[in-house]
Amino acid sequence: MSTNDCQLLCLPIEIFGKICSFLPAASLCQLEATSRAVQESLEEARAWRGKAMQSNYSFVRAMLEHVRVNEFNDASVFKIIVGTKMIVKELTLAVQRSFSYWSFTDEFYFASFQTSLCKVMFGNYEDYLEKMKIYKKLRLAQVEAWSVEILSFDCYKKVDHMLLMIDVFKGGVVDVNKTIKFLKDEGKGRLFTSDNPVIMSAYISLFLKANDCLKSANKLMGENSEEVEIFNYEVNDVDHSDNDSE
């Protein structure tokens, strides 16, 4: 494709770059593949850099800071950041979908679903509503921070990804397809979801416990309660290898 065939290339580079900033990443890839001239113009307009900057996810912001500090300018590193942003978005949507299984519109449905662990976690329906708000906030913070750990909310703002950044960005020129595949596979370990309600209950309790939002099982159920034993087993011994993706 010649410059005459692509009218966009006749525009000033600043305007060309501004137009490209409104394109979805998939459309930007398709445009880039049309010709060498378009690819060079995209690089000159720093289109991928601009697209990468459009994110508030904490892990993506950490990537941008790593790239800035190391003065990486190759388009490949910004394509990785854009791809990561899309992966994190997919993960947050998957986590949000998992919330629907634990959303009860009234106290009747809540009471009919209660497992032994739910009875320990939630004292009543109002307690359930409040704690699930906290849990949802924690889960989104955990995924957006690209964390594989169950931590307190403030700790997700301080997750150190330095070794991962070095591995991903290397010397500043990256194999985009290979790296995006790697990050997609890694992302599955951030979901903490399961079709098993007992395991899912344990995940919820672990997040609440890490943030001091879970009352003592002994206090709620009594020292000799069988349900206390169930609680201790499910919370402390849950197998994280059953962390299924949706």
Sequence and secondary structure as in RCSB ss.txt:
>XXXX:A:sequence
MSTNDCQLLCLPIEIFGKICSFLPAASLCQLEATSRAVQESLEEARAWRGKAMQSNYSFVRAMLEHVRVNEFNDA
SVFKIIVGTKMIVKELTLAVQRSFSYWSFTDEFYFASFQTSLCKVMFGNYEDYLEKMKIYKKLRLAQVEAWSVEI
LSFDCYKKVDHMLLMIDVFKGGVVDVNKTIKFLKDEGKGRLFTSDNPVIMSAYISLFLKANDCLKSANKLMGENS
EEVEIFNYEVNDVDHSDNDSE
>XXXX:A:secstr
  TTT GGGGS HHHHHHHHHTS HHHHHHHHTT HHHHHHHHHTTHHHHHHTS   HHHHHHHHHHHHTT   H
HHHHHHHHHHHHHHHHHHHHHHHHHTT  SSHHHHHHH  HHHHHH SSHHHHHHHHHHHHHHHHHHHHTT  S 
  GGGGGG   HHHHHHHHTTS   HHHHHHHHHHHHGGG  B S HHHHHHHHHHHHHHTT S  HHHHH TT 
HHHHHHHHHHHH  GGG B  
